[in-house]
Amino acid sequence: MDYLNTLLFGIYPYLALTILVVGTWARYDHGQFTWRAQSSQMLRKRRFVFASVMFHIGVLVILFGHLVGLLTPHWAYQWLITAGQKQVLAIVVGGIAGVMTLIGGSMLAWRRFTDPRVRASSSVADDLIITVLVVQVALGLATIPPTLHHLDGGNMLELAAWAQGIFTFQGDAAAHLVNVGWIYKIHIVLGLTIFVLFPFTRLVHMLSAPLEYIGRNYQIVRRRA
């Protein structure tokens, strides 16, 4: 079991991050024409806007919440809030964002799998990533009940110590997750797997920002004679 714990939480994170960085760079360098959101809004707009807005807002809150929550050292915020208070804040904000993402993601997945026009334009990667994201959000929400039994923040500190240990190349980082519940471990492994899938799916559009639109010249649009 110690070997499996080291493999999943000590080695796999670096493998996943390497694929994320190298794969994303390679795709941008060699396949810029595939670097797009591939939105299906024009194929069927009904219920799409509501689902898309719910999903994207929820995902952004969850993403930045995880980055700040896991990678911020305890000493940086202990003068402001306790670990327990931070954990309660994460449960409330993350729970709301998770429900939004789950509702929006489920609607988008249902639309992708059942609408003939959207189905015809979908790829295997599209089907896979929306399914994985919905399952991952559901797993994240499933961690809330056991977390409510540990409101002292100890569990959260162990997860944060693991994440910070990975990014600071600490060889014993995986040891922080030995006694963590299985639901958290599955959630982490699937999250790392999303990193592996990232360069090969439409998720790459998350890294694009239309900054050039701010300074470009106005486009002249003429009416037909």
TAGIGI-V836227 format. One record per residue. N is the residue number from 1. PSI is psi as a letter, one per 30 degrees, with the letter a starting at -180 (* if undefined). OMEGA is omega as a letter, one per 40 degrees, with the letter a starting at -180 (none if undefined). NEAR is the number of other C-alpha atoms within 12 Angstrom. Layout:
n,psi,omega,near
N,PSI,OMEGA,NEAR
N,PSI,OMEGA,NEAR
//
This chain:
n,psi,omega,near
1,e,i,13
2,e,i,16
3,e,i,13
4,e,i,17
5,e,i,26
6,e,a,23
7,e,a,22
8,e,a,29
9,g,i,40
10,e,a,33
11,e,a,24
12,e,i,26
13,e,a,33
14,e,i,30
15,e,a,22
16,e,a,30
17,e,i,25
18,e,i,22
19,e,i,24
20,e,a,27
21,e,a,22
22,e,a,21
23,e,i,24
24,e,i,32
25,e,a,20
26,e,i,19
27,e,i,25
28,e,a,21
29,e,a,14
30,f,a,13
31,h,a,16
32,f,i,18
33,f,i,14
34,f,a,20
35,i,a,27
36,l,a,23
37,f,a,19
38,h,a,21
39,k,i,22
40,g,a,26
41,e,a,22
42,f,i,13
43,e,i,20
44,j,a,20
45,f,a,18
46,k,a,17
47,f,a,20
48,e,a,28
49,e,i,22
50,e,a,21
51,e,a,28
52,e,i,29
53,e,i,22
54,e,a,27
55,e,a,33
56,e,i,27
57,e,i,26
58,e,a,30
59,e,a,34
60,e,i,21
61,e,a,26
62,e,a,33
63,e,a,25
64,e,i,19
65,e,i,26
66,e,a,28
67,e,a,19
68,e,a,20
69,e,a,33
70,e,a,30
71,f,i,27
72,j,i,26
73,k,a,24
74,e,a,27
75,f,a,13
76,f,a,14
77,f,a,17
78,f,i,16
79,f,a,12
80,e,i,12
81,l,i,16
82,l,i,21
83,e,i,30
84,e,i,25
85,e,i,21
86,e,i,31
87,e,i,33
88,e,i,26
89,e,i,22
90,e,i,33
91,e,a,33
92,e,a,21
93,e,i,26
94,e,i,34
95,e,i,31
96,e,i,26
97,e,i,33
98,e,i,40
99,e,i,32
100,e,a,31
101,e,a,38
102,e,i,39
103,e,a,30
104,e,a,31
105,e,i,38
106,e,i,32
107,e,i,28
108,e,i,39
109,e,i,31
110,e,i,23
111,e,a,30
112,e,a,32
113,f,a,23
114,f,a,17
115,k,a,23
116,e,a,15
117,e,i,17
118,e,i,27
119,e,a,21
120,f,a,17
121,g,a,21
122,k,i,26
123,l,i,18
124,e,i,18
125,e,i,20
126,e,a,29
127,e,a,26
128,e,a,24
129,e,i,32
130,e,i,35
131,e,a,25
132,e,a,30
133,e,i,38
134,e,i,34
135,e,a,26
136,e,i,34
137,e,i,38
138,e,i,29
139,e,i,28
140,e,i,37
141,e,i,31
142,f,i,26
143,f,a,30
144,e,i,32
145,e,i,18
146,f,i,20
147,e,i,28
148,f,i,23
149,f,a,17
150,i,a,23
151,g,i,23
152,f,i,18
153,f,a,27
154,e,i,25
155,e,a,31
156,e,i,40
157,e,i,31
158,e,i,30
159,e,i,37
160,e,i,32
161,e,i,28
162,e,a,34
163,e,a,34
164,e,i,28
165,e,i,28
166,e,a,30
167,f,i,20
168,g,i,15
169,h,i,17
170,k,a,19
171,f,a,19
172,g,a,23
173,e,a,30
174,f,a,36
175,f,a,27
176,f,a,30
177,g,a,37
178,e,a,25
179,g,i,18
180,k,a,28
181,l,a,24
182,e,a,17
183,e,i,23
184,e,a,30
185,e,i,28
186,e,i,25
187,e,a,30
188,e,a,35
189,e,i,30
190,e,i,30
191,e,i,32
192,e,i,30
193,e,i,30
194,e,i,33
195,e,a,31
196,e,a,29
197,f,a,30
198,e,a,35
199,f,a,35
200,g,a,32
201,a,i,31
202,f,i,32
203,f,a,31
204,f,a,32
205,f,i,23
206,f,a,19
207,g,a,18
208,k,i,16
209,k,a,13
210,h,a,12
211,f,a,9
212,f,i,10
213,f,a,10
214,e,a,9
215,g,a,8
216,l,i,9
217,l,i,8
218,k,i,9
219,k,a,7
220,j,a,6
221,k,a,6
222,k,i,6
223,l,i,5
224,k,a,4
225,*,none,3
//
